[in-house]
Amino acid sequence: MDSEALEQAQTKAPDHSAQKAAQPKPAPAKAAAPAAKTEAKRTDSFLYGIPQLGTTHVDRQVPISEPPPLAANPDLKYVGKPTPRYDGALKVTGSGKYTADIHLPGMLYAHMAGATIPHGKILSIDTTAAEKLPGVKAVHVIQHVLGVAELRDPAKEIPSRYPIVRYYGQPIAAVAATSQQAANDAVALIKVKYDAFPFVVERHAARAVDAPLVYPGPADEAGTAGGGGGPADVPQVGNVHGPARKTVGSVEKGFAEADVVVEAEYFTQVQTHSALETHGVVADWKPEELTVYASTQGTASVRDEFASYFKLPKTKVRVITEYMGGGFGAKFGAGNEGVVAAELSRKAKAPVRLMLDRRQEHIVCNRPDSHQHLKIGAKHDGTLTAMQLTSYGTAGVGTGAGTAGPVTNMYKCPNLLTEEYDVFINAGPGAAFRAPGHPQGCFALEQSIDDVAEKLGMDPLEFRGKIDESPARKVERQLILEKTNWRNRHAAGTDPGPLKRGMGISQSVWYRFVNLNSSCEVRISKDGSVELMSAVQDIGGGIKTVLAQCVAEEFGIPPQSVVIRVGDTRYPIGPDSGGSITTGSISPAARNAAHQAKMQLLAAIAPSLGVSADQLVVADGRVSVASDPSRSWTLRQAAAKMPTDEISARATRVPDYTRDRITYGGVDYVEVAVDTETGRVHVEKVFGAHDCGRPMNPLGVISQINGGILQGISYALFEQRIMDAGKGYMMNANLENYKIIGAKEIPEIEVVLIENYIAQSSTDAAGIGESAGIIALAAAVANAFYNATGVRMRRIPMTPANVLDALGKSGKEMHA
Amino acid sequence: MSDTEKRTVTRRGFLKAAGATAASTVVESAQAITRDLRDATSQTPVHGPGAVPITLYINGSPHTISVEPRTTLAEALRDNLAMTGTKVVCDRGSCSASTVWLDKIPTLSCMTLAIDVGSRKITTIEGIGTPEHLHPLQAAFVKHDALQCGFCTPGMVMSCVALLEQNPNPNLNDVKHAVSGNLCRCGTYPKIFAATLEVAQTQKSLAQPLSSTNGKGVIHG
């Protein structure tokens, strides 16, 4: 494992500074350092390892405020047990209120006008007719566009009264009116005159020396809490930004030592996030406070960007996200729509709801495409000698198309060179999207690793066993051998007949990120009821349920009996949900707060029971005297003895117990059927073995893995943004021509989740969002395609046209 | 529920622009044309472009509201009646998030004009069950975790309950077909299939019609 590269990856994803207008937050580790230094420590013995390989115990120095180490999942009552979603009943009945459902008294509806050219200067914006339309209450013209790259030297910007248009659909203005229809009508009345510039919307064309320049000078974009963004300290020539270069050893030397070398080019497409709830907010600007209901993955990120943009103290910005309809990495910060809604609310003196429409949602964010050149050298004994990756990708008017994560972090290889380039085009900005860069990188790496295995005459699983040091993936590969049909696979391309079946595998890698901005408050009321509060948001991953389990475990009460209040910045701060950070960051704070509240309760009631607090134990929802079990009270009876009406404890995430670098991953196995006459690929079966530290709620984790697998298949087979090269707009910005996997394409899926105790926090939990299958699936499908047909599919999506082309059966080929 | 039946009530592109009188020109099936003309001429006087009063029969209760003729049923439910369980995702009939029932037929409320509903009985997600009294299908969704972000879930529930109403003994392909128009981005399909099949199995063993065990008892028709 390359530690330097991993270090970079670790600092990249949790970095909040992403929001362009926002002040960078202090690095989490620094923020908590003083407390960590001053607090006394004790030594505890923690469970460590993977049950299939045999667990052991390790000693850790932990702050004395930490609760005792948690037992293995089988020995716990609620943590680690499949637990129905805390808010499931509210979601299945449509009762949960999403941002799009918020309706405040006097609320106005807003809509944004977008540019109708892909590149140019706005000469004039006439909003007169829009303003006169009945029902219109406010119009706002945008002065600064967020979420795009910024010129390193602002003086190089083309002089213009309005922001230069750099992509079709770029927000220009917005209208708030008494109905959505009136707002939409008014937007249609806004007249914009442009001086149109030449443009380029295709990556390969944008690399040409004479291509139209998207930016008049070097430009950079920072990442978000979900990752993405690109390096700022790299050269830029024309539209080509980079390379970001990483070197380990000498690849020249490594390739010279190699017995076999494989070299190939890979192409992946632009994928849009397509969350079902679009980006949007309800903004309620009042002199005393700005309240924002936001469809976001980070209540804190939204608050911070609003505070920064409007120069408000953070204490006067309240962000609420109780229910959220999917983000997948694209929803952090205020966004153009958020800022505009707040401006409209301030002008109209009324709350304003602004949800993007589906067309706008396709343009606001995407996973960058890639063109990768990967060269791998290995020796006959199966050791890697060198890996070299050059990648070009476009994040439109943003950056963040790098793909080197898997090549850098999956396998041990002494010589490595990666060069990542971003290519600017006149298209909507890329954004972090579930494991940024990794599905692209794995698509290349895991096919080339299979190529090397074939050249070495090794089984792909066996070869990975030689080059992969991850104990978790070792167990996962063994599970593939035990639980799938892998041992019976035929040689590549030997399935007779036009419908060919094959099997393939791919591995994935992701990283342990922890955000110390993770706090919970747990309250016990005198009636024995228990509640938890945190600003953390549940974006569908099910963190509410995990928080309830943490509290439930401490008190021995059912998770559903704990009241969980999240998604409001009035509660203690929560982490932004990006990079699989949420569960590993916030669950220890929940457990610690519950533990501390419990200890306070015992201390408070012990005198009235005539015992000392350390003689009391809490289990199964009862407080008992340890030495005399006949003296036992329900939690309600015990709480009634509290001298005050409420006991409350607040805990903040302490740093991981050690500074070990930890990765997560999975190994996914797929069976495909390829119709070599129609070019249709059907995934028939998927078996996934995955790890995420201590699984907190296996039911929810497996749901996320199902989702990652299905998004991965959708990426491999169907999804593709299609730009009109002549007009510069996205041609399929809808959900009928932008094809997403549907019910009839769902394969049989089996998931096995392994426990991996790492002794790093009071829950030892980690997230699963990134390593849930999205990283590995396209490569696994491609490897299965090769096994089925004997032909390498180095381009996705594997649409019938692309498949027939690869099989040499397209019209183009036949006529050639 | 066949795809054809869904299509007969999906026709907004034209409707938004032209209002109800010309509604028949782009409707695909003769059956739908007949019904639309009947609705448009005998039940819904031509008004507009200003707001007109209409009465919608939703989950057993009449609701009189004032809407512009171009207002979709989804907009009327969500914005005029604050019944926000019905979701709008694509707003053009591609994703089935806005599925409600009209006379028990699953229908895309984003593609149906409110003024065209007429006297047909509307069932929305709010009429299937409540958090305190879940429909068995909803309880099975929770048990199997057949939801993540939850935004597609109301539409999925409407499609799956309709399937069970029409076919108490569905197989996996029947369930896939029933939700073939419903998009889910979180990838909840495998558990939706499992939950729906489990309810069907349970209902079969109980040997009683689904509607009689329905949480709120509000299957209309």
Interface residues (C-beta under 8 A of the other chain):
Chain A: P84 R85 D87 G88 A89 L90 K91 V92 T93 G94 S95 G96 K97 Y98 A100 D101 H103 S179 Q180 Q181 S274 A275 L276 E277 Y323 M324 G325 G326 F328 D357 R358 I539 G540 G541 G542 L699 G700 I702 S703 Q704 N706 G707 G708 I709 L710 Q711 N734 L735 E736 I740 I741 G742 A743 K744 I746 I749
Chain B: E68 R70 T71 E75 R78 D79 A82 T84 G85 T86 K87 V88 V89 C90 D91 R92 S94 C95 A97 T124 I125 E126 I128 G129 T130 P131 L134 Q138 F141 V142 K143 D145 L147 Q148 C149 G150 F151 C152 T153 P154 V157 V175 K176 H177 V179 S180 G181 N182 L183 C184 R185 C186 G187 T188 Y189 P190 K191 I192 F193
